Amino acid sequence: MTLVDLLLNLAGLLLWLNWLSVRFDPLARPRAATLVGTLRRAEPSGLRRGLFLGALVALLLVRALGYWQIGAGLNWTPRLSLGAVTVSFPLAWQTGFFSLMLIFSFLSFLVALACFYLWLLLLSLLGTRDGDEDPVLRLARVQLGRVGRWPMGVRWLLPWLGGGVGWLILSPLLQALQLVPPPLSMAHRLEQAALLGLSAYLAWKYLVIGLLVLYLVNSYVYFGPHPFWGFVNAAGRGLLRPLARLPLRTARLDGAPLVALVAVWLACRLVQHGVHVPGLGLTLPGLAGLYMWPPL
């Protein structure tokens, strides 16, 4: 069921992108040659956008009904991963509350949508100054709009700010549904928001690993002069820049991508869950552990 939920989120993302892309479609733009030609194109464009948005809402409603009906038979507990905390909906099918499954369906899609835009944000940060001719960067900047043209320092802070604000908006609903414990004070709520904002950077893990794998493969296999592979090479070199001074390259083998892959996976694992070494008495809590701690 978790895989089904992921696939349905991907389908919802495609509907969302189609809803947004109608305004960029040259066939949907009105022709200004005559007044009649201008008016003739306006209605189909609005109708197409409405159909995509309606299909997205219908998808989220129908899958909520499906989860509610078959969840009991599969003994499935829906979970919403927010980085530092995982929210479970254990009573959604046991008590027959369709509203809980409806909330989970919409929240699951919103989390997937936020991850998608975080990926686009990282792609815009990895781009070069002359990246206007790169189709990947063009796609990211078109989807991000004005945000893609903001200063780089502001864009690096956006996941933390957006994740924190998102938690401040979402946590009252989750507390009202008794899915997460209430904070002890407003200061405690702000501390939780800061931790959830930091955990938003963990959404970049799979994209970074994917880019490093593609960079490693393209280093030994030539796929042609396609602009996509040019972007992969540029992004890979940018991600490997912190390891440039280490002696990881020989005449025929570049070990930097492999070291970076292991380092990214371990770093994300430690940041999220921490580390505990019983023999040394060493315990470093991750973001998940800090979330459960009492307020400072």
Helices and strands as residue ranges (DSSP letters): H 2-21, G 22-24, G 26-28, H 35-74, E 79-81, E 86-88, H 98-126, G 131-133, H 135-144, G 145-149, H 152-176, H 186-199, G 200-204, H 205-220, H 227-239, G 241-243, H 256-273, E 274-277, E 282-285, H 287-292
